[in-house]
């Protein structure tokens, strides 16, 4: 009898299920996925594991017969999401109280992963990788060695292996980008919503930026339908957050989430339909990193 090895890493989650599962609700224990279809905002109910993923998003040779999901299996799952799930549970239970420095490093890396791992970000990184190869060649091949000419011809045919060039940088970017230091050294805050029944939303570009990108005036991530997480380096923005009632806070954060989303927004239910109709763009965002205003096509 021969055992068939099943590839369990075909679907790559750019928002992991440990975060999305908090939005499960109702008798079906699912969340609501909302988007524009045929000129109207539609809602469908899914489990968290079934959304915010793409087949072989980070795989090497993703256009070949046997894509290699090494980055998802050995890095995203093992070194980013699995440790972050433990920290997420601790944040929901205890906030930032007595958080060990190791957990802060773990959560920082997870936050940075959200900057780079979404479909638009990965496309952007792949494009930059191809551009890096292209820049090594002039418009013609006169005077080049045979080996350089071969590589140039491969690039011209967009060989699948060259399309992966930028993707190799993902683990290093997530561990060593300028965002790591900015996020780690900024002030963090966890706040639970208790004085309103309105729920927080989460989008497919879940890190929401308020203020200039590299200043990190305020970064927001919903941890659950009633729990907010903030990173800030601005006293003005800290005072602004502190001045908001729970209702105002939910509405301001949801507006930011919706306005910076690309295609999808998820919630516990369909209560925010009018907000999506007003604020969610009808066309997908272009390629670009997953923080700040949505990139244009």
C-alpha positions as CSV (number, residue, x, y, z in Angstrom):
1,X,0.0,0.0,0.0
2,X,1.4,3.4,-1.0
3,X,0.7,6.5,1.0
4,X,0.0,9.6,-1.0
5,X,1.6,12.7,0.3
6,X,-0.8,15.6,0.4
7,X,0.5,19.1,-0.1
8,X,-1.0,21.1,2.7
9,X,0.6,24.4,1.8
10,X,-1.1,25.3,-1.5
11,X,-3.2,28.0,0.0
12,X,-1.1,30.9,1.4
13,X,-3.0,33.0,3.9
14,X,-2.0,36.7,3.7
15,X,-4.1,37.2,6.8
16,X,-3.9,34.1,9.0
17,X,-6.9,32.4,10.3
18,X,-6.0,32.9,14.0
19,X,-6.7,36.6,13.5
20,X,-9.8,36.2,11.3
21,X,-11.5,33.5,13.4
22,X,-12.3,36.2,16.0
23,X,-15.0,37.5,13.6
24,X,-16.9,34.2,13.5
25,X,-20.5,34.8,14.7
26,X,-24.0,33.5,14.4
27,X,-25.4,30.0,14.3
28,X,-23.1,29.1,11.4
29,X,-20.0,30.2,13.3
30,X,-18.7,32.0,10.2
31,X,-17.7,35.6,9.3
32,X,-19.1,37.9,6.6
33,X,-17.0,38.6,3.5
34,X,-18.1,41.8,1.7
35,X,-17.1,43.2,-1.7
36,X,-18.4,44.9,-4.8
37,X,-20.0,42.5,-7.3
38,X,-22.1,43.8,-10.2
39,X,-22.5,47.3,-8.8
40,X,-23.6,46.2,-5.4
41,X,-22.0,45.3,-2.1
42,X,-22.5,41.6,-1.5
43,X,-22.1,39.4,1.6
44,X,-21.1,35.8,1.8
45,X,-20.5,33.7,4.9
46,X,-17.2,31.8,5.3
47,X,-14.9,30.3,7.9
48,X,-11.8,32.3,8.6
49,X,-9.6,29.6,7.1
50,X,-11.4,29.9,3.7
51,X,-10.7,33.6,3.1
52,X,-7.7,35.9,2.7
53,X,-5.7,33.4,0.8
54,X,-4.3,32.7,-2.6
55,X,-2.9,29.5,-4.1
56,X,0.9,29.5,-4.1
57,X,1.1,33.2,-3.4
58,X,4.7,33.0,-2.2
59,X,5.7,29.8,-3.9
60,X,8.8,29.5,-6.0
61,X,8.0,28.3,-9.6
62,X,4.3,29.1,-9.0
63,X,3.6,28.8,-12.7
64,X,5.3,25.4,-13.0
65,X,3.8,21.9,-12.6
66,X,5.2,21.6,-9.1
67,X,5.5,24.9,-7.3
68,X,7.7,25.0,-4.2
69,X,5.9,26.4,-1.2
70,X,9.0,26.6,1.0
71,X,8.5,30.2,2.1
72,X,5.0,29.5,3.3
73,X,5.9,26.2,5.0
74,X,9.2,27.0,6.5
75,X,9.0,30.8,7.1
76,X,5.4,32.3,7.1
77,X,3.8,29.4,9.0
78,X,6.7,28.3,11.3
79,X,8.5,31.5,12.1
80,X,5.8,34.2,11.7
81,X,2.2,33.0,12.1
82,X,2.6,30.1,14.6
83,X,4.5,32.3,17.2
84,X,2.3,35.3,16.5
85,X,-0.9,33.3,17.2
86,X,0.4,32.7,20.8
87,X,1.1,36.5,21.2
88,X,-2.3,37.3,19.8
89,X,-4.0,35.1,22.4
90,X,-1.9,36.9,25.1
91,X,-2.9,40.3,23.8
92,X,-6.6,39.5,23.9
93,X,-6.3,38.1,27.5
94,X,-3.9,40.5,29.1
95,X,-3.3,43.4,26.7
96,X,0.3,44.6,26.9
97,X,0.7,43.8,30.6
98,X,4.0,42.2,31.4
99,X,4.7,41.4,27.7
100,X,8.2,39.8,27.4
101,X,10.6,41.4,24.9
102,X,10.7,38.2,22.9
103,X,6.9,38.4,22.4
104,X,7.3,42.0,21.3
105,X,9.8,41.0,18.7
106,X,7.5,38.2,17.5
107,X,4.5,40.5,17.2
108,X,6.7,43.2,15.4
109,X,7.7,40.6,12.8
110,X,4.1,39.6,12.3
111,X,3.0,43.2,11.8
112,X,5.8,43.8,9.3
113,X,4.7,40.6,7.5
114,X,1.3,42.2,6.9
115,X,3.1,45.1,5.1
116,X,4.7,42.7,2.6
117,X,2.6,39.5,2.3
118,X,-0.7,40.6,0.7
119,X,-1.3,39.9,-3.0
120,X,-0.6,43.5,-4.1
121,X,2.6,43.6,-2.0
122,X,3.9,40.3,-3.4
123,X,3.1,41.4,-6.9
124,X,5.0,44.7,-6.2
125,X,8.0,42.7,-4.9
126,X,8.0,40.3,-7.8
127,X,7.9,43.3,-10.3
128,X,10.8,44.9,-8.5
129,X,12.8,41.7,-8.7
130,X,12.2,41.5,-12.5
131,X,13.1,45.1,-12.8
132,X,16.4,44.5,-11.0
133,X,17.3,41.8,-13.6
134,X,16.2,44.0,-16.4
135,X,18.4,46.9,-15.3
136,X,21.4,44.7,-15.8
137,X,20.9,44.9,-19.5
138,X,20.9,47.7,-22.0
139,X,18.3,47.8,-24.8
140,X,20.4,45.6,-27.0
141,X,22.8,42.7,-26.4
142,X,25.8,43.9,-28.4
143,X,29.1,43.0,-26.9
144,X,27.6,40.8,-24.2
145,X,29.0,37.4,-23.4
146,X,27.1,34.3,-24.4
147,X,26.1,33.7,-20.8
148,X,24.7,37.2,-20.3
149,X,22.9,36.9,-23.6
150,X,21.3,33.6,-22.5
151,X,20.1,35.2,-19.3
152,X,18.8,38.2,-21.2
153,X,16.9,35.8,-23.5
154,X,15.4,34.0,-20.5
155,X,14.2,37.3,-19.1
156,X,12.7,38.3,-22.4
157,X,10.7,35.1,-22.3
158,X,9.7,35.8,-18.7
159,X,11.0,32.4,-17.6
160,X,9.1,31.3,-14.4
161,X,12.2,31.1,-12.4
162,X,13.0,34.8,-13.0
163,X,9.5,35.7,-12.0
164,X,10.3,34.4,-8.6
165,X,13.4,36.6,-8.2
166,X,11.8,39.2,-6.0
167,X,10.0,36.6,-3.8
168,X,13.2,35.3,-2.4
169,X,13.6,38.6,-0.6
170,X,10.3,38.2,1.4
171,X,11.8,36.6,4.5
172,X,14.6,39.1,4.7
173,X,12.3,42.0,4.1
174,X,10.0,40.8,6.9
175,X,12.9,40.4,9.3
176,X,15.1,43.4,8.5
177,X,13.1,46.2,6.9
178,X,13.0,49.7,8.3
179,X,9.5,49.0,9.6
180,X,10.9,46.5,12.1
181,X,12.7,49.3,14.0
182,X,9.9,51.8,13.6
183,X,7.2,49.5,14.9
184,X,9.3,48.0,17.7
185,X,10.4,51.4,19.1
186,X,7.0,53.2,18.8
187,X,4.5,53.2,21.6
188,X,1.9,50.4,21.6
189,X,-1.6,50.4,22.9
190,X,-4.4,47.7,23.2
191,X,-7.9,49.0,23.8
192,X,-11.1,47.0,24.3
193,X,-14.4,48.4,23.1
194,X,-17.0,48.0,25.8
195,X,-19.5,50.9,25.4
196,X,-21.1,50.2,22.0
197,X,-22.5,47.2,20.2
198,X,-21.0,48.3,16.9
199,X,-18.2,45.9,15.8
200,X,-14.9,46.5,14.2
201,X,-14.1,45.4,10.6
202,X,-11.0,44.0,9.2
203,X,-9.8,44.4,5.5
204,X,-7.5,42.7,3.1
205,X,-4.9,45.5,3.8
206,X,-5.4,45.2,7.6
207,X,-2.7,47.6,8.8
208,X,-4.4,51.0,8.6
209,X,-2.2,54.1,8.5
210,X,-3.2,57.5,9.8
211,X,-0.6,60.2,8.8
212,X,2.6,60.1,6.7
213,X,3.9,56.6,6.0
214,X,7.4,56.8,7.3
215,X,6.5,58.9,10.4
216,X,4.2,56.2,11.7
217,X,1.9,58.8,13.3
218,X,-0.6,56.0,14.0
219,X,-0.9,52.4,12.8
220,X,-4.1,50.5,13.6
221,X,-4.9,46.8,13.5
222,X,-8.1,45.2,14.8
223,X,-7.3,42.2,17.0
224,X,-11.0,41.1,17.3
225,X,-14.4,42.7,16.7
226,X,-14.1,44.6,20.0
227,X,-10.3,44.9,20.5
228,X,-8.0,47.5,18.9
229,X,-4.2,47.6,18.6
230,X,-2.3,50.8,18.0
231,X,1.3,51.8,17.2
232,X,2.1,55.5,17.5
233,X,5.0,57.9,17.5
234,X,2.8,61.0,17.6
235,X,1.6,62.6,20.8
236,X,-1.1,64.4,18.8
237,X,-2.5,61.1,17.5
238,X,-2.3,59.5,20.9
239,X,-4.4,62.4,22.3
240,X,-6.9,62.1,19.4
241,X,-7.4,58.4,20.1
242,X,-7.8,59.1,23.9
243,X,-10.5,61.7,23.1
244,X,-12.8,59.4,21.1
245,X,-15.8,57.6,22.6
246,X,-16.1,53.9,21.8
247,X,-18.7,54.7,19.2
248,X,-16.5,57.3,17.6
249,X,-13.4,55.1,17.7
250,X,-15.2,52.1,16.0
251,X,-16.5,54.4,13.3
252,X,-13.2,56.1,12.6
253,X,-11.2,52.9,12.6
254,X,-13.8,51.1,10.3
255,X,-13.7,54.0,7.9
256,X,-9.9,53.8,7.7
257,X,-10.0,50.0,7.2
258,X,-12.6,50.3,4.4
259,X,-10.9,53.2,2.6
260,X,-7.6,51.4,2.5
261,X,-8.9,48.0,1.5
262,X,-8.3,46.6,-1.9
263,X,-11.2,44.2,-2.6
264,X,-12.4,42.5,0.6
265,X,-13.7,43.6,4.0
266,X,-14.7,41.1,6.7
267,X,-16.9,41.5,9.7
268,X,-19.1,39.6,12.1
269,X,-22.2,40.5,10.1
270,X,-23.6,42.8,7.4
271,X,-24.3,45.8,9.7
272,X,-21.8,48.1,8.0
273,X,-23.2,47.8,4.4
274,X,-23.9,51.5,4.1
275,X,-20.3,52.3,5.1
276,X,-18.9,50.0,2.4
277,X,-21.2,51.5,-0.2
278,X,-19.9,54.9,0.6
279,X,-16.2,54.2,1.3
280,X,-15.0,50.9,-0.4
281,X,-13.5,51.5,-3.8
282,X,-15.2,49.6,-6.7
283,X,-11.9,48.6,-8.4
284,X,-9.0,46.7,-6.8
285,X,-6.0,48.5,-5.6
286,X,-2.8,48.4,-7.7
287,X,0.4,46.7,-6.7
288,X,2.3,48.2,-3.7
289,X,3.2,47.6,-0.1
290,X,0.3,46.8,2.2
291,X,0.2,49.9,4.4
292,X,-1.1,53.4,3.8
293,X,-3.4,54.7,1.0
294,X,-4.3,52.0,-1.5
295,X,-2.1,52.0,-4.6
296,X,-3.7,53.0,-7.8
297,X,-3.8,50.7,-10.8
